[in-house]
Amino acid sequence: MVVVNDAVDTQLDSVTLIQKTESMLIFENIEIEYTTEDEDTEKEDFNAQDDTNFDLSELVLPGREMTITIEIENLFNDNYKSRYSDIEDINLKIDADDNDVFGSDFEDEYDFDELEAEDNDKLTFSFMVDDEVDDGDYTLELTLEGTDGKNIDYELTKEITFEIERAEEDVRVEELKIIPDEVNMCSEDFYIYLKVKNYGSRDQDEVAISLFGNDLNLNINEVDINLDDYEDDDNTWSKEYLVSLDGVTPGAFDIDANVYINDDEKEDFERLRVNILSCDDASEVQDNVDDSNSEESSSTSDSNDELASQDEDGNSEPVSSSNVINTTEGSYDKYDYMLVIMIVGIILIIAMIALFVMILIKK
């Protein structure tokens, strides 16, 4: 506060001064890579030093990866005392106005390295825009925190806004797997499970799929599959296919799944690698699993034995059950001997006293 007084020290006026210290930790640049509604890859760069809000120029397609690269900088220069200019505990938190935008396993917090004067650092993280998220506008909030050598805390926030919109035509392979998980020549056959889903905003009446594996004599085609749009219940189709191992030799095989719309427009592709073991290899794998389970069981048993051998003071002493029995019996034998000796001694003393009394009487 600044106070103005007159010559006789009477206050004439005053004003409160507010100091706003500039942050010495800044966002320098933000780069965002995403997939657009037209399934093109878009990359946008933003100079983040001055602006706070950044809008993506294209519509974002759900079910695709978004990658964000953050570059930060320490604004202290080399003339400042080095022990005060280091910025530590630098942390980035990511939040959204609607967490439905994030796919599973999303990490919302990251750490940067410590920054010395005039240093910068870069961090890249990615997340899946959730398949199930609704069309609409979304905002990501990026909060950067750090502490300098004088224990001054910094906190800066930037926002990224974007609009999510589904493509009209977006049919994908939802799941492609084998049943059982392990295939070997001891079996006669196995199954391939295929599931497709319509993530688009338009019904699809002419979906076709193909499963192809040349070395497995696999060539399957399905046509005229009807899928409702994403918001309806009947937007998936699935089927299991039996694959015979007749004439197949052990090895690694690729199974290709293709999805088409309008019968012949390729929409999606997935490849599954299947490892088919020989009977001997399958047995060896099973033996290794059994040995591992046996070792684990033995380890557990040893741990229990060790716990059981602890004495009353909690000290661990490796003893066998036979030793315990012998030690216990020995303790009881010694006690019995001592008791007998004491009784005999008492009898002898009484006898000697009685004899002494009799001698005195005769005299």
C-alpha positions, 0 to 999 in steps of 0.5 A: 500500500502507498500512503500520501501524507501532507506536511503535518503527517496527515494522510491525504490518500492511499492506494493498494498495490497488487504485484502480479509476478509473471510465471517463469514456467510456460507452455511454449508449443502444443501439437495435436494429431488426430483422425478427421471425420473423413478418416484423414490424419490431421496435425495442428500446431499452436503457439501456446505462449500467449493464447489460452484456448485452441480450437481444432479446425476439423471434425474428430472421428471417434474410435481413433487415437489422438496424440498431443505433444506439449513443449514447456520452457523455463524463462529464467536466464543464466544471470539469475542465481542458479539455485533459485532458477531451477523449476522442479516438480513439474506436473501436467494434468489432463481433464475433460468436460466430459470424461466419456471422450476418453477410452479405457486405460487413459492416464490423466497425469504426467511428470516432466523433468526438472528444468534449469534456466533457459531449458525446455522439455517435451512430452507426448501422450496419446489416448483413444477417443472412445468408440461410444462417445456421442457426437458433440463439442468437447473441451480438454483442460491441460494444467501445468504446475511447477515450483522454482527455487524460492518455493514459488508455485506456478500453475497454468491452464490451456484448453483444447476444444473440438467437435466429434462427429461420426462418419456416415459410413464406418463399419469395422472389425470389432473382434477377431480371435481363435477358440481356444486360445492355443491350437495344436496338432493334437486337436482336429480343428479350431474356431475363428470368431469374427464380429463386425460393428457399424460405428457410422451414422447410416444404416448399412444394408449391403455389408460383406466380409471375407476371411482368408488364410491360404495355408489353412485352406480358408476362404470364406465370404459372407454377403448381404449383411444388414447393420443398423446405424450406431445408435440402434441395437442391431448394429453388430454381426458375429459368427464362428467358423470351424477350421480343420487341421487336416493336411496342415503342418505346425507353424505360424499362419495369417488370417485376414478379415476384410469388411466391405460396404455396398458389397465391394467398397473395402471399409476395414481390415484386420490380420490375425496371426495363429501359431499352431503347435505340434503335439510335442511342443504343446506337451512341452508347454504344458509340462513347463506350466505344470512345473511352474505351478509345482514350484509355486506350490512347493514354495508356498509349502516351504513358507508355511513350514517356516512359519510353523517352526517359529518359537514363542518369541517369534524367532524362526527355527527350522525343526522337524516334527520328530525333533519336536516329539523327542524334545517334549518326551525328554522334558517329561522324563527329567522331571519324573526322575527329579520328582522320584529323587526328591521323594526318596530323599524325604523318606530317608530324612524322615527315617533318620529322624525316627531312628534318632528319636527311638535311640533317645527314648531307649537312653 
